[in-house]
Amino acid sequence: MPTLQASLRLTFNNILVPTDFTGASENALAYARAFAKDYGSRIFVTHAVAPNPPIFLPMEPVPPDLDGEWADAQSELDKFLRSEPRTDILQEGILERGELWNVLDDVIHRHAIDLIVLGSHGRHGLKKLVLGSGAEQIFRKAQCPVLTLGPKVPEPSGDVAVFKHIIFATDFSGGSLKALPYALSLAEEHEASLTLLHVVPLVPMQHQMYVSGGAEKRLEDLIPPDAKDWCRPSAV
């Protein structure tokens, strides 16, 4: 397994924050602002209004100024953006009508999004992220990193995001290893410690040392030579 280099430098020029205007998405916006302050990013706060139900009579689209649902969403979006005014960060509100992923996918490509920040209500796992079950599509289809904030994550304590200890959990699959360069870069830039974690399957007692040792060796092989002082492998 090839050893990675710890020289990757992250760039988050454009950050997407999908919102349902709840406290969970407010926390996501707070972290997006902290990242934006650190990386000089622009934030795109996006809300998708449900598409109009199909009708069988020919009818022109309802003008926005006569669409009560649209007007309410626009008012909520404006209020959401004003919740904590920041003149030092570029942020833009986007309101579109359509299916959630179709709207977000358009924003991702139109504005070259580098990072998506999501909040979680924490009731039923990923299906209860701020955007409901549609959030699963974001994880499956988004081609940029997605940062998810659990319901117990406090707001950032300062203007910039600070990381002291990062855990990178892996099953050694190609999908999980794609996240390692980001973990390495964040740890290096923030002078944080990084733990590489692999959970080994339950095996008979006489085989535990062999299985755990093999997993730790694979984890060690992932650590770049210039990162061994602040990376720690752990197989449990």
C-alpha positions in Angstrom: 0.0 0.0 0.0 1.6 3.3 -1.1 2.6 5.9 1.5 1.0 9.3 1.0 2.7 12.6 1.1 1.7 15.2 3.8 2.3 18.1 1.4 -1.3 18.6 0.2 -2.7 22.0 1.0 -6.4 22.3 1.2 -8.2 25.1 -0.7 -11.9 25.9 0.1 -12.7 28.8 -2.3 -16.4 28.2 -2.3 -18.4 26.6 0.5 -22.0 25.4 0.2 -24.4 25.4 3.2 -27.7 23.8 2.5 -30.3 25.0 5.0 -33.7 24.3 6.4 -33.4 27.4 8.7 -33.2 25.4 11.9 -30.6 25.6 14.7 -28.7 22.7 13.2 -28.1 24.5 10.0 -27.3 27.7 11.9 -24.4 25.8 13.5 -23.4 24.6 10.1 -23.3 28.2 8.9 -21.1 29.1 11.9 -18.5 26.5 11.0 -18.7 27.5 7.3 -17.9 31.0 8.3 -15.0 29.8 10.4 -13.6 27.9 7.5 -14.2 30.9 5.2 -12.3 33.2 7.6 -9.4 30.8 7.6 -9.3 30.0 3.9 -10.7 33.2 2.3 -13.8 31.3 1.1 -17.1 32.5 -0.3 -20.2 30.9 1.2 -23.4 30.0 -0.7 -26.3 29.4 1.6 -28.9 27.4 -0.3 -32.5 26.5 0.3 -34.6 24.4 -2.1 -38.3 25.1 -2.3 -40.3 22.0 -3.1 -41.4 21.8 -6.8 -45.0 22.6 -7.6 -47.2 19.5 -7.9 -48.0 18.4 -11.4 -51.3 19.6 -12.8 -53.2 18.6 -15.9 -54.4 22.0 -17.0 -52.2 24.3 -19.0 -51.1 27.1 -16.7 -48.3 29.6 -16.5 -45.9 29.4 -13.6 -46.9 31.4 -10.6 -45.0 34.7 -10.5 -42.6 34.9 -7.5 -44.4 37.9 -6.0 -47.6 35.9 -5.9 -46.1 32.7 -4.7 -46.7 32.6 -0.9 -44.4 29.6 -0.3 -41.6 31.2 -2.3 -42.0 34.6 -0.5 -41.9 32.9 2.9 -38.8 31.0 2.0 -37.1 34.1 0.7 -38.0 35.9 4.0 -36.6 33.0 6.0 -33.4 33.0 3.9 -32.9 36.7 4.3 -33.4 36.4 8.1 -31.0 33.4 8.3 -28.2 35.3 6.6 -28.8 38.3 8.9 -28.7 36.2 12.0 -25.1 37.1 12.7 -23.9 39.7 10.2 -20.3 39.3 9.0 -18.8 42.0 6.8 -15.5 40.2 6.6 -16.9 37.2 4.8 -18.5 37.0 1.4 -21.8 35.1 1.5 -24.7 34.7 -0.9 -28.2 33.4 -0.5 -29.6 31.1 -3.2 -33.2 30.2 -3.4 -34.3 27.7 -6.1 -37.4 25.7 -6.7 -36.9 22.0 -7.4 -35.9 18.6 -6.0 -33.2 19.0 -3.4 -30.3 17.2 -5.1 -31.1 18.8 -8.5 -30.9 22.3 -6.9 -27.7 21.5 -5.0 -26.0 19.8 -7.9 -26.6 22.9 -10.0 -25.2 25.1 -7.3 -22.1 22.8 -6.9 -21.3 23.0 -10.6 -22.3 26.6 -11.2 -20.1 28.0 -8.3 -17.3 25.3 -8.3 -18.1 24.3 -4.7 -15.1 22.9 -2.8 -16.8 21.9 0.5 -20.4 21.2 1.7 -21.2 21.8 5.4 -24.3 20.1 6.8 -25.9 20.1 10.3 -27.6 17.1 11.9 -30.7 17.0 14.1 -29.4 13.6 15.4 -32.7 11.8 15.7 -32.3 9.0 13.2 -28.7 9.2 12.0 -27.9 10.4 8.5 -31.5 10.3 7.3 -32.3 13.1 9.7 -29.7 15.6 8.6 -31.2 19.1 8.3 -32.4 18.2 4.8 -34.1 14.9 5.6 -33.6 11.8 3.6 -32.4 13.8 0.6 -29.1 14.3 2.4 -28.2 10.8 1.6 -28.0 11.8 -2.0 -25.4 14.4 -1.1 -23.1 11.8 0.4 -23.6 9.4 -2.6 -23.3 12.0 -5.4 -21.3 15.0 -4.2 -17.8 15.0 -5.7 -16.4 17.4 -3.1 -15.8 16.9 0.6 -18.9 16.9 2.9 -18.5 18.0 6.6 -21.3 16.8 8.8 -21.8 18.4 12.3 -23.5 16.2 14.9 -26.2 17.7 17.2 -23.8 17.8 20.2 -21.1 19.8 18.4 -20.8 23.2 20.0 -20.5 26.4 17.9 -16.9 27.3 17.0 -15.3 29.3 19.9 -13.6 31.9 17.7 -13.6 33.4 14.2 -11.7 30.5 12.7 -12.0 26.7 13.0 -9.5 25.1 15.4 -8.7 21.3 15.3 -6.6 19.8 18.1 -7.1 16.1 17.6 -8.5 14.4 14.4 -9.5 10.8 14.1 -9.4 9.2 10.6 -11.4 5.9 10.6 -10.7 3.5 7.8 -11.6 0.0 6.6 -8.7 0.3 4.0 -11.2 0.6 1.2 -10.6 3.0 -1.7 -13.5 5.2 -0.6 -12.3 5.7 3.0 -8.7 6.2 1.9 -9.8 9.2 -0.2 -10.4 11.1 3.0 -6.9 10.6 4.4 -5.2 13.4 2.5 -7.8 15.8 3.9 -7.2 14.5 7.4 -3.4 14.9 7.0 -3.7 18.4 5.6 -6.0 19.6 8.3 -3.9 18.1 11.1 -0.7 19.6 9.7 -2.2 23.1 9.1 -3.8 23.2 12.5 -0.8 21.5 14.3 -3.2 18.9 15.5 -2.6 15.2 16.4 -4.0 12.7 14.0 -5.1 9.1 15.0 -5.6 6.6 12.2 -8.2 4.1 13.4 -9.2 0.7 12.2 -11.7 -1.6 14.0 -10.7 -5.2 13.6 -13.3 -8.0 13.5 -13.9 -10.2 16.5 -11.7 -13.2 16.3 -10.7 -16.0 18.7 -8.3 -14.9 21.5 -5.3 -16.7 20.1 -5.6 -14.7 16.8 -6.2 -11.3 18.2 -2.6 -10.2 18.4 -1.9 -11.3 14.9 -5.0 -9.5 13.4 -4.4 -6.3 15.4 -0.7 -6.3 14.6 -1.4 -6.7 10.9 -3.9 -3.8 11.0 -1.5 -1.5 12.8 1.2 -2.3 10.3 -1.2 -1.3 7.4 -2.0 1.9 9.2 1.6 2.7 9.8 2.3 2.2 6.1 -0.3 4.9 5.3 1.6 7.6 7.4 3.9 9.8 5.4 7.5 9.9 6.7 7.2 13.7 7.5 4.0 13.1 9.5 5.1 10.3 11.9 5.6 12.7 14.7 2.0 13.7 14.9 0.2 10.6 13.4 -0.6 7.6 15.6 -2.0 4.3 14.2 -4.6 2.5 16.4 -6.2 -0.9 15.6 -9.0 -1.8 18.1 
